[in-house]
Amino acid sequence: MTEQHPQWFTSSYSSNGGACVEVAVNLAASQGIVPVRDSKVVDGPVVDVRTAAFSAFVTGVQAGKFDTA
């Protein structure tokens, strides 16, 4: 079995000078997690979010549930 490594990417919507997060969705199907890290500290800590929780978060963002205005 080949060990999978996170393939990090930053959203194309993150054009704020690099102050954003990166995710590695390539592990969602095989491991059931979406790793998340700070794009400015690539060797720093990684938070593993369960796929269902990450999906619910993205759905909430798309629905505007976290808008502050």
DSSP file (Angstrom, degrees, kcal/mol; ACC not computed):
  #  RESIDUE AA STRUCTURE BP1 BP2  ACC     N-H-->O    O-->H-N    N-H-->O    O-->H-N    TCO  KAPPA ALPHA  PHI   PSI    X-CA   Y-CA   Z-CA
    1    1 A M              0   0    0      0, 0.0     2,-0.4     0, 0.0     0, 0.0   0.000 360.0 360.0 360.0 133.6    0.0    0.0    0.0
    2    2 A T        -     0   0    0      1,-0.0     2,-0.3     0, 0.0     0, 0.0  -0.705 360.0-124.1 -88.0 131.9    1.3    3.4   -1.0
    3    3 A E        -     0   0    0     -2,-0.4     2,-0.3     1,-0.0    -1,-0.0  -0.584  24.7-139.5 -75.1 131.1    1.3    6.1    1.7
    4    4 A Q        -     0   0    0     -2,-0.3    -1,-0.0    23,-0.0    23,-0.0  -0.722  13.0-158.5 -92.8 142.4   -0.5    9.2    0.7
    5    5 A H        -     0   0    0     -2,-0.3    21,-0.0    21,-0.0     2,-0.0  -0.889  31.9 -92.4-115.8 148.9    0.8   12.7    1.5
    6    6 A P        -     0   0    0      0, 0.0     2,-0.7     0, 0.0    19,-0.1  -0.339  27.3-151.6 -60.4 136.4   -1.3   15.8    1.6
    7    7 A Q        -     0   0    0     -2,-0.0    19,-0.3     2,-0.0    18,-0.3  -0.888  25.1-149.3-108.3  97.1   -1.4   17.8   -1.6
    8    8 A W        +     0   0    0     -2,-0.7     2,-0.3    16,-0.2    16,-0.2  -0.346  22.6 170.1 -74.9 142.8   -1.9   21.3   -0.3
    9    9 A F  B     -A   23   0A   0     14,-1.9    14,-2.3    -2,-0.1     2,-0.4  -0.992  24.1-141.1-148.5 154.9   -3.8   24.1   -2.1
   10   10 A T        -     0   0    0     -2,-0.3    12,-0.1    12,-0.2    -2,-0.0  -0.917  36.7-101.8-112.1 138.8   -5.1   27.5   -1.4
   11   11 A S    >   -     0   0    0     10,-0.4     3,-1.7    -2,-0.4    -1,-0.0  -0.231  20.8-127.8 -57.6 144.2   -8.4   28.7   -2.7
   12   12 A S  T 3  S+     0   0    0      1,-0.3    -1,-0.1     3,-0.1    -2,-0.0   0.676 110.0  65.5 -66.6 -16.2   -8.3   31.0   -5.7
   13   13 A Y  T 3  S+     0   0    0      1,-0.1     2,-1.6     2,-0.0    -1,-0.3   0.554  78.2  92.1 -79.9  -8.7  -10.5   33.3   -3.6
   14   14 A S    <   +     0   0    0     -3,-1.7     4,-0.2     1,-0.2    -1,-0.1  -0.594  39.5 137.9 -89.6  78.4   -7.7   33.9   -1.2
   15   15 A S        +     0   0    0     -2,-1.6    -1,-0.2     1,-0.1    -3,-0.1  -0.144  30.3 113.0-112.4  37.2   -6.1   36.9   -2.7
   16   16 A N  S    S-     0   0    0      1,-0.0     3,-0.4     3,-0.0    -1,-0.1  -0.007 100.9 -80.8-101.5  28.9   -5.4   38.7    0.6
   17   17 A G  S    S-     0   0    0      1,-0.2    -2,-0.1    -3,-0.1     3,-0.1   0.685  83.7 -59.0  85.4  17.4   -1.7   38.6    0.6
   18   18 A G  S    S+     0   0    0     -4,-0.2     2,-1.8     1,-0.1    -1,-0.2   0.462  94.9 130.0  93.9   1.1   -1.2   35.1    1.9
   19   19 A A        +     0   0    0     -3,-0.4     2,-0.2    20,-0.1    -1,-0.1  -0.544  52.7  91.8 -87.2  73.8   -3.0   35.3    5.2
   20   20 A C  S    S-     0   0    0     -2,-1.8    19,-2.5    -6,-0.1    20,-0.4  -0.806  72.8 -95.1-148.9-173.7   -5.2   32.2    4.6
   21   21 A V  E     - B   0  38A   0     -2,-0.2   -10,-0.4    17,-0.2     2,-0.4  -0.748  23.6-143.2-110.9 160.8   -5.4   28.5    5.2
   22   22 A E  E     - B   0  37A   0     15,-2.7    15,-2.2    -2,-0.3     2,-0.3  -0.928  13.8-162.5-119.9 148.8   -4.5   25.6    2.9
   23   23 A V  E     -AB   9  36A   0    -14,-2.3   -14,-1.9    -2,-0.4     2,-0.4  -0.899  14.9-149.7-127.6 159.3   -6.4   22.3    2.6
   24   24 A A    >   +     0   0    0     11,-1.6     3,-1.1    -2,-0.3   -16,-0.2  -0.785  20.2 170.4-128.8  86.5   -5.5   18.9    1.3
   25   25 A V  G >   +     0   0    0     -2,-0.4     3,-1.6   -18,-0.3     4,-0.4   0.560  60.7  88.2 -77.1  -6.4   -8.7   17.3    0.0
   26   26 A N  G 3  S+     0   0    0    -19,-0.3     4,-0.4     1,-0.3    -1,-0.2   0.682  86.7  53.4 -65.7 -15.6   -6.8   14.5   -1.7
   27   27 A L  G <>>S+     0   0    0     -3,-1.1     4,-2.4     1,-0.1     6,-0.9   0.465  83.0  91.8 -96.1  -1.5   -7.1   12.5    1.6
   28   28 A A  H <>5S+     0   0    0     -3,-1.6     4,-1.3     4,-0.2    23,-0.2   0.931  90.3  38.3 -60.8 -49.6  -10.8   12.8    2.0
   29   29 A A  H  45S+     0   0    0     -4,-0.4    -1,-0.2     1,-0.2    -2,-0.1   0.915 123.7  37.7 -70.9 -43.4  -11.8    9.6    0.2
   30   30 A S  H  45S+     0   0    0     -4,-0.4    -2,-0.2     1,-0.1    -1,-0.2   0.822 134.1  18.7 -82.1 -30.9   -9.1    7.3    1.4
   31   31 A Q  H  <5S-     0   0    0     -4,-2.4    -3,-0.2     2,-0.2    -2,-0.2   0.524  93.3-123.6-119.8  -9.2   -8.7    8.5    5.0
   32   32 A G  S  <<S+     0   0    0     -4,-1.3    19,-2.0    -5,-0.7     2,-0.3   0.732  75.4 102.1  74.2  21.5  -11.9   10.4    5.8
   33   33 A I  E     - C   0  50A   0     -6,-0.9    -1,-0.3    17,-0.3    17,-0.2  -0.933  58.1-150.5-134.5 157.9  -10.1   13.6    6.7
   34   34 A V  E     - C   0  49A   0     15,-2.8    15,-1.8    -2,-0.3    -9,-0.2  -0.924  24.8-144.5-124.8 104.3   -9.3   17.0    5.3
   35   35 A P  E     - C   0  48A   0      0, 0.0   -11,-1.6     0, 0.0     2,-0.4  -0.429  16.6-166.6 -67.5 142.2   -6.1   18.4    6.7
   36   36 A V  E     +BC  23  47A   0     11,-2.2    11,-2.8   -13,-0.2     2,-0.3  -0.992  11.2 168.1-132.1 138.1   -6.0   22.2    7.2
   37   37 A R  E     -BC  22  46A   0    -15,-2.2   -15,-2.7    -2,-0.4     2,-0.4  -0.955  41.8 -93.4-145.1 164.0   -2.9   24.4    7.9
   38   38 A D  E >   -B   21   0A   0      7,-0.5     3,-1.1     3,-0.3     6,-0.2  -0.666  29.3-143.3 -77.0 126.1   -1.8   28.0    8.1
   39   39 A S  T 3  S+     0   0    0    -19,-2.5     3,-0.4    -2,-0.4    -1,-0.1   0.723  99.6  54.4 -66.4 -20.1   -0.4   29.0    4.7
   40   40 A K  T 3  S+     0   0    0    -20,-0.4    -1,-0.3     1,-0.2     2,-0.2   0.640 112.2  42.5 -86.7 -15.1    2.2   31.2    6.4
   41   41 A V    X   +     0   0    0     -3,-1.1     3,-2.2     1,-0.1    -3,-0.3  -0.617  65.1 166.8-130.8  70.5    3.5   28.4    8.6
   42   42 A V  T 3  S+     0   0    0     -3,-0.4    -1,-0.1     1,-0.3    -2,-0.1   0.720  79.7  48.1 -65.4 -21.2    3.7   25.4    6.4
   43   43 A D  T 3  S+     0   0    0     -3,-0.1    -1,-0.3    -6,-0.0     3,-0.1   0.331  98.8  95.7 -96.8   7.0    5.8   23.4    8.8
   44   44 A G  S <  S-     0   0    0     -3,-2.2    -3,-0.0    -6,-0.2    -2,-0.0   0.039  87.5 -46.1 -83.3-165.4    3.5   24.2   11.7
   45   45 A P        -     0   0    0      0, 0.0    -7,-0.5     0, 0.0     2,-0.4  -0.230  48.5-148.3 -67.3 153.0    0.6   22.3   13.1
   46   46 A V  E     -C   37   0A   0     -9,-0.1     2,-0.6    -3,-0.1    -9,-0.2  -0.979   3.7-147.7-121.9 133.6   -2.1   20.6   10.9
   47   47 A V  E     -C   36   0A   0    -11,-2.8   -11,-2.2    -2,-0.4     2,-0.7  -0.908  10.0-148.2-102.2 122.5   -5.7   20.2   12.0
   48   48 A D  E     -C   35   0A   0     -2,-0.6     2,-0.5   -13,-0.2    -2,-0.0  -0.824  16.1-167.0 -92.1 113.1   -7.3   17.0   10.6
   49   49 A V  E     -C   34   0A   0    -15,-1.8   -15,-2.8    -2,-0.7     5,-0.0  -0.856  26.1-112.3-102.3 131.2  -11.0   17.8   10.1
   50   50 A R  E  >  -C   33   0A   0     -2,-0.5     4,-2.4   -17,-0.2     3,-0.3  -0.326  27.9-118.3 -60.7 144.5  -13.4   14.8    9.4
   51   51 A T  H  > S+     0   0    0    -19,-2.0     4,-2.6     1,-0.2     5,-0.2   0.868 112.0  51.6 -55.4 -43.7  -14.8   14.9    5.9
   52   52 A A  H  > S+     0   0    0    -20,-0.2     4,-2.1     1,-0.2    -1,-0.2   0.892 111.2  47.8 -63.4 -39.6  -18.4   15.3    7.0
   53   53 A A  H  > S+     0   0    0     -3,-0.3     4,-2.2     2,-0.2    -2,-0.2   0.902 112.5  48.5 -68.0 -41.0  -17.6   18.2    9.2
   54   54 A F  H  X S+     0   0    0     -4,-2.4     4,-2.5     2,-0.2    -2,-0.2   0.912 111.4  50.4 -65.3 -41.8  -15.6   19.9    6.5
   55   55 A S  H  X S+     0   0    0     -4,-2.6     4,-2.4    -5,-0.2    -2,-0.2   0.906 110.2  49.7 -61.7 -42.6  -18.4   19.4    4.0
   56   56 A A  H  X S+     0   0    0     -4,-2.1     4,-2.2     2,-0.2    -1,-0.2   0.888 110.6  51.1 -64.0 -38.9  -20.9   20.9    6.4
   57   57 A F  H  X S+     0   0    0     -4,-2.2     4,-2.4     2,-0.2    -2,-0.2   0.940 110.7  47.4 -62.5 -48.5  -18.6   23.9    6.9
   58   58 A V  H  X S+     0   0    0     -4,-2.5     4,-2.6     1,-0.2    -2,-0.2   0.904 111.2  51.6 -61.5 -41.9  -18.3   24.5    3.2
   59   59 A T  H  X S+     0   0    0     -4,-2.4     4,-1.6     1,-0.2    -1,-0.2   0.906 110.2  49.6 -60.9 -41.6  -22.0   24.1    2.7
   60   60 A G  H  <>S+     0   0    0     -4,-2.2     5,-2.5     2,-0.2     4,-0.5   0.890 110.5  49.6 -64.1 -40.8  -22.6   26.7    5.5
   61   61 A V  H ><5S+     0   0    0     -4,-2.4     3,-1.3     1,-0.2    -2,-0.2   0.937 110.7  49.6 -62.9 -46.6  -20.1   29.1    3.9
   62   62 A Q  H 3<5S+     0   0    0     -4,-2.6    -1,-0.2     1,-0.3    -2,-0.2   0.820 110.3  51.2 -63.1 -30.7  -21.8   28.8    0.5
   63   63 A A  T 3<5S-     0   0    0     -4,-1.6    -1,-0.3    -5,-0.2    -2,-0.2   0.498 114.8-116.8 -84.6  -4.7  -25.2   29.4    2.1
   64   64 A G  T X 5 +     0   0    0     -3,-1.3     3,-1.3    -4,-0.5    -3,-0.2   0.686  68.8 140.8  79.7  18.3  -23.9   32.6    3.8
   65   65 A K  T 3 <S+     0   0    0     -5,-2.5    -4,-0.2     1,-0.3    -5,-0.1   0.687  72.8  45.9 -68.6 -17.0  -24.4   31.2    7.3
   66   66 A F  T 3  S+     0   0    0     -6,-0.4    -1,-0.3    -5,-0.2     2,-0.1   0.294  79.7 128.0-109.5   8.9  -21.2   32.8    8.6
   67   67 A D    <   -     0   0    0     -3,-1.3    -6,-0.0     1,-0.1     0, 0.0  -0.422  41.3-164.2 -65.3 138.7  -21.6   36.2    7.0
   68   68 A T              0   0    0      1,-0.1    -1,-0.1    -2,-0.1    -3,-0.0   0.598 360.0 360.0-100.0 -14.2  -21.2   39.0    9.6
   69   69 A A              0   0    0      0, 0.0    -1,-0.1     0, 0.0    -2,-0.1   0.458 360.0 360.0 -90.7 360.0  -22.8   41.8    7.6
